[in-house]
Amino acid sequence: MTRLVWLRSDLRVRDNTALAAAAAAGNGPLLAVWLIAPAQWREHDDAACKIDFWLRNLAELAQNLAALNIPLLLRTAERWDDAPAVLLQLCREHGISAVHVNAEYGVHEQRRDQAVAATLESAGIAWHSHLDQLLFAPGSVLTKSGGYFQVFSQFRKACYARLAQGLPALQPLPRIQAASGIASDPLPAIIDGFPTPSASLRQLWPAGEATAHRQLASFADEHLAWYASQRDFPAQPGTSALSPYLAAGVLSPRQCLHVALQVNGGEFADGNPGVVTWISELLWREFYKHILVGYPRVSMGRAFRSETEALAWRDAPADLEAWQQGRTGIPIVDAAMRQLLATGWMHNRLRMIVAMFLTKNLLIDWRHGERWFMRQLIDGDLAANNGGWQWSASTGTDAAPYFRIFNPLTQAQRFDPDGAFIRQWLPELAALDKRDIHNLATLGGLFGLPGYPRPIVDLARSRERALAAFKALDQSPDAQSA
């Protein structure tokens, strides 16, 4: 009996639920497949560096699968609508009797899986979907009234109660499978429409499970205990930088949780503040994926708080482009955006700063920022990216109150006090002292800095403009009748 595991955002052999289940389900050959879907990736705004990262991880994964006698096959399904026919043809080609997958949670991915399951089952091929990229299945952590949580702190408390009953178990490495006589397909070095990123960016993010586990171990040994006090300072190596590996499934959240608990003596809600804070961040990722299922409109470009759809966002393409390219004249914002362009990644504190700047100070629709991030991020993840943007824009679940608007100057002074991060990414400002580098207005009229622009917006006035826009929303007839 030949089985198939369809790999998606789960590019690993260790602690892979679908792979472990498929491997244990019979004594015949086991095949793996990965679908190349360029048109779908473009529609989802997946970044070129993210596609490259997937391909590089697939190359490592293919070797690990080969050691288990599992060939990795590739097929093309331009869009998810093509997946049912492509996978049915593959199953018929190799006499496959059962397909195993790890569940995914975006609207398009859920619809894709429902269509594939129906097509295969109508042909007599079994379909098995497994919980893998989450600790708890959506719908299993609910409020007392039976709904999905909308407030993270309440969701986290419920997750703590579940964890107290027992930890999600790590899945075993599959045993070596029966030889299939089928060769793995050659992997493409590049996908049309997704250019290869710079060598420097690729070097920042080496591929493979072994690399990811080394980085996890290093973080746990050297930084995890101090995560709570260091994570907000972008010039320091205070974060795990594991998000690309989690987004691609090269690491699982279970593996991260188990490592964290080893450091903290098995405690998840008490003990070392760094470990407790990092586990809370893992649960934020969990929370936003549950939101995708409970409130599917957020997968479709809609605000979680429906009343905010009426906000009077500005149509300001020049301001948007200045923000995208790191040319706003606000040093911490520009440094962060240039980090994103160069590395495919941005420090989380900076993600909040630049998102609030775009949505509040520039009053530009959060969807423009969400899309731009996805087109640049190597760790692009619909749930986390959408959740973060809607939090900053005050349109989402558990959102920041609209009157809480980060001042990028005070944020920079607090979290980059010596200007080290700004100097790294804005070399044109490197000669300024730590007082002037955050706020060029302290230089008076002397903006004689080569190539660096004046601020495109007055922070105080733009804050008042944002407050007025949100207050007008509160006073609208629709809001009053709600």
Beta strands, then each sheet from edge to edge (+ up, - down):
strand 1: 2-7
strand 2: 30-36
strand 3: 72-76
strand 4: 96-102
strand 5: 126-130
sheet 1: 3+ 2+ 1+ 4+ 5+
end
